[in-house]
Amino acid sequence: MNRLLGYGSVEDRWGSRASETEALELRGVEKSFKKRRGETVRALDSVSFAVGKGEVVGILGPNGSGKSTLVRIVSTLVVPDAGTVEVFGVDAVRHPKVVQRCMNRVSVEASFFKKLSAMENLLYGAKLYGVTSREARPRIAEILENVGFARKRALEPMEHLSRGMQQKIALARALLTSPVLMLLDEPTTGLGPRSKKDVQGFIRRIKGEHDSSILLCTHDMDEAEELCDRIGIMVDGRIVALDEPEALKRRYAAGAETPTLEETFMTATGLSVEEASAEGEE
């Protein structure tokens, strides 16, 4: 798998700076948006944290907490109002084209050319990153196998595929470029149990076999605990806690007989997931 998918070391793909810096570092990042009625909403409030090389950091929070805005800023789709974002020491705001070469994003609202087949969408995405069709086809075959996607269905138009199958194609498209930094924004939302398990299993393989770094934003507590080295709890645009899952439980749910991440979330935020979700959507 390592050879076929083109995964060398991070240093091979991104140079010597990769061994000297964090994969991703945010310092004091802020972002506000104006609503139609003129009201200003702060989506990110002085967010600071880092993702180490080969580390999976999860940002756990309900809808409206700022997770998607965070991913859009890191991926250079949105410019922060204040603060800095660095990818392997490169300023992402000042040099977006440079950092775009080393990362890719999978979001819950992944877009495609719906009339084209899954294979045509994947080949097109590969070409945008300078990967030829000849190089891409064997990579596509192996990636589709690993995410549990039937290869014969890759020739069907995207509009004929289920939401879960489209999300698998979104993940395959991101992996084609062998990203050093992967940004996963609710990658399993809307998937059935089997598809969800396939995608999570492939994320674990990437984590276990390669030194790519992953920022995973999710509201699924089981997913965060299972996949992440560290978890940040985000509410109202702020990171209120960030640590290893077991350390978070010890800090916020120590009184429980069997501490859970949900109890940790409730103690850290003063809200249940349902209450926090009811406050608004991003």
C-alpha positions in Angstrom: 0.0 0.0 0.0 2.8 2.4 0.9 4.4 2.2 -2.6 1.2 2.1 -4.6 -0.4 5.1 -2.9 2.8 7.2 -3.2 3.3 7.7 0.5 6.9 8.3 1.2 8.1 10.0 4.5 6.8 13.5 5.3 10.3 14.7 4.7 10.3 13.2 1.2 7.1 14.9 0.4 7.5 18.3 2.1 11.3 18.8 2.7 13.5 19.1 5.8 11.2 21.6 7.5 8.7 18.8 8.2 10.9 17.3 10.8 11.6 20.6 12.5 8.0 22.1 12.9 4.5 21.1 13.9 2.4 19.9 11.0 -0.2 22.6 11.8 -0.1 25.4 14.3 -2.8 28.0 15.0 -2.2 31.0 17.3 -5.0 33.3 18.4 -7.2 32.7 15.3 -10.4 34.7 15.2 -13.2 35.0 12.7 -16.5 36.8 12.7 -19.4 36.9 10.2 -22.2 39.3 9.7 -25.7 38.0 9.5 -28.4 39.5 7.2 -29.9 41.5 10.1 -26.5 43.1 10.6 -25.7 41.1 13.7 -22.1 40.0 14.1 -21.4 36.4 15.1 -18.0 35.3 16.3 -17.3 31.9 14.8 -13.8 31.5 16.2 -12.6 33.1 19.4 -8.8 33.2 19.9 -8.2 29.6 18.8 -4.7 28.2 19.5 -3.5 24.6 19.2 -1.1 22.5 17.2 -1.1 19.2 15.4 2.2 17.3 15.5 3.7 15.2 12.7 1.9 11.9 12.4 -0.7 13.0 15.0 -4.5 12.8 14.8 -6.1 15.7 16.6 -9.9 15.7 16.9 -12.0 18.8 17.5 -15.2 17.7 19.1 -18.2 19.9 19.2 -21.9 20.4 18.2 -23.3 22.1 15.2 -22.5 25.8 15.4 -19.4 25.4 17.5 -17.1 26.7 14.8 -15.6 23.4 13.5 -16.3 23.9 9.8 -15.1 27.5 9.9 -11.9 26.2 11.5 -11.3 23.7 8.7 -12.1 26.3 6.0 -9.5 28.7 7.4 -6.8 26.0 7.7 -7.6 24.9 4.1 -7.2 28.6 3.0 -10.8 28.9 1.8 -11.5 31.6 4.4 -9.1 34.3 5.7 -9.0 34.8 9.5 -9.7 38.2 10.9 -6.7 37.8 13.3 -4.1 35.3 14.3 -1.7 33.0 12.4 -2.0 29.6 10.7 1.2 27.8 9.8 1.5 24.5 8.0 5.0 23.0 8.5 6.2 26.5 9.4 4.7 28.2 6.3 2.2 31.0 6.8 -1.0 29.7 5.2 -2.5 33.2 4.9 0.5 34.7 3.1 1.4 31.7 1.1 -1.9 29.7 0.4 -0.7 28.1 -2.9 2.4 26.7 -1.1 0.5 25.0 1.7 -2.4 23.8 -0.6 0.1 21.4 -2.2 0.6 19.4 1.0 -2.9 19.1 2.3 -6.4 18.0 1.2 -9.9 18.3 2.7 -12.9 16.0 3.0 -16.0 17.8 4.1 -19.6 16.8 4.8 -20.7 18.9 1.8 -18.2 17.5 -0.7 -19.0 18.7 -4.3 -18.7 16.8 -7.5 -19.6 16.9 -11.2 -22.8 15.0 -10.7 -23.2 14.0 -14.3 -19.7 12.5 -14.5 -18.9 9.1 -13.1 -17.0 8.5 -9.9 -14.0 7.5 -11.9 -14.1 10.6 -14.0 -14.4 12.8 -10.9 -11.4 11.0 -9.4 -9.2 11.3 -12.5 -10.1 15.0 -12.8 -9.2 15.6 -9.2 -5.9 13.9 -9.7 -5.0 16.0 -12.7 -5.6 19.2 -10.7 -2.7 18.1 -8.5 -0.4 17.0 -11.4 -1.1 13.3 -11.1 -1.5 11.7 -14.5 -4.3 9.2 -15.4 -1.7 6.5 -15.7 -0.5 7.1 -12.2 -3.9 7.7 -10.8 -5.7 4.5 -12.0 -3.8 2.0 -9.8 -4.1 4.3 -6.8 -7.8 4.7 -7.3 -8.3 0.9 -7.5 -6.5 0.3 -4.2 -8.1 3.3 -2.4 -11.6 2.2 -3.5 -10.9 -1.3 -2.2 -9.8 0.0 1.1 -12.8 2.2 1.7 -15.2 -0.6 0.7 -16.3 0.8 -2.6 -17.3 -1.6 -5.4 -15.1 -0.8 -8.4 -17.8 -1.7 -10.9 -19.9 1.2 -9.5 -17.1 3.7 -10.1 -18.3 4.0 -13.7 -21.8 5.2 -12.6 -22.7 8.9 -12.6 -22.3 10.5 -9.2 -25.9 11.5 -9.1 -26.8 7.7 -9.0 -24.8 7.0 -5.9 -26.0 7.2 -2.4 -24.8 9.8 0.1 -22.5 7.3 1.8 -20.9 6.2 -1.5 -20.3 9.8 -2.5 -18.6 10.4 0.8 -16.3 7.5 0.1 -15.4 9.0 -3.3 -14.6 12.3 -1.5 -12.2 10.5 0.8 -10.6 8.7 -2.2 -10.2 12.0 -4.0 -8.3 13.5 -1.1 -6.1 10.5 -0.6 -5.1 10.4 -4.3 -2.7 13.3 -3.7 -0.9 11.6 -0.8 -1.5 14.7 1.5 0.9 15.3 4.4 -1.9 17.0 6.2 -5.5 15.8 6.0 -8.5 17.9 7.1 -11.5 15.8 7.8 -14.7 17.8 8.4 -17.4 15.4 9.6 -16.2 12.7 7.2 -18.7 10.0 8.3 -21.8 12.1 8.8 -24.8 10.7 6.9 -23.1 7.3 6.4 -24.8 4.0 7.3 -23.1 1.8 9.9 -21.2 -0.3 7.4 -19.9 2.6 5.3 -19.0 4.5 8.5 -17.0 1.5 9.8 -15.2 1.3 6.4 -14.2 4.9 6.4 -13.1 4.9 10.0 -11.1 1.7 9.4 -9.2 3.4 6.5 -8.5 6.4 8.6 -7.0 4.1 11.2 -4.8 2.5 8.5 -3.5 5.9 7.4 -2.8 6.7 11.0 -1.1 3.4 11.7 1.0 3.0 8.5 1.9 6.5 7.5 3.1 9.7 9.2 0.5 12.0 7.7 -1.1 14.3 10.2 -4.9 14.5 10.5 -7.2 17.2 11.9 -10.6 15.5 12.4 -13.6 17.7 13.2 -16.7 15.7 14.4 -19.6 15.7 16.7 -19.4 11.9 17.1 -17.8 11.2 20.4 -17.1 7.5 19.8 -15.4 8.4 16.6 -13.3 11.0 18.2 -12.2 8.7 21.1 -11.5 5.8 18.7 -9.4 7.7 16.1 -7.7 10.6 17.9 -4.5 10.9 19.8 -5.8 14.2 21.4 -9.2 15.7 21.5 -10.2 19.4 21.7 -13.7 20.3 23.0 -15.0 23.3 21.1 -18.0 25.4 22.0 -19.0 28.9 20.8 -15.8 29.2 18.8 -13.5 28.5 21.7 -11.4 25.4 22.5 -12.3 24.9 26.2 -10.1 21.8 26.7 -7.5 19.8 24.7 -5.8 16.7 25.8 -5.6 12.9 25.4 -9.0 11.2 25.7 -8.1 9.5 29.0 -6.6 12.6 30.4 -9.8 14.6 29.6 -11.9 12.0 31.3 -9.7 12.1 34.5 -9.9 15.8 34.6 -13.7 16.3 33.9 -15.4 13.0 34.7 -13.3 11.6 37.5 -16.3 11.2 39.8 -18.1 8.9 37.4 -17.8 5.1 38.0 -17.0 4.6 34.3 -16.1 8.0 32.8 -17.3 8.6 29.3 -16.4 11.3 26.8 -20.0 12.5 26.9 -19.8 13.0 30.6 -16.5 14.8 30.0 -18.1 17.1 27.4 -21.0 17.9 29.7 -18.7 18.8 32.6 -16.3 20.8 30.5 -19.0 22.9 28.8 -21.9 22.8 31.2 -24.1 21.5 28.4 -25.2 18.2 26.9 -24.5 17.7 23.3 -28.2 18.1 22.5 -28.4 21.4 24.4 -25.3 22.7 22.7 -26.6 21.7 19.3 -29.9 23.5 19.9 -28.0 26.8 20.2 -27.5 27.2 16.4 -25.8 25.8 13.3 -22.7 27.0 11.4 
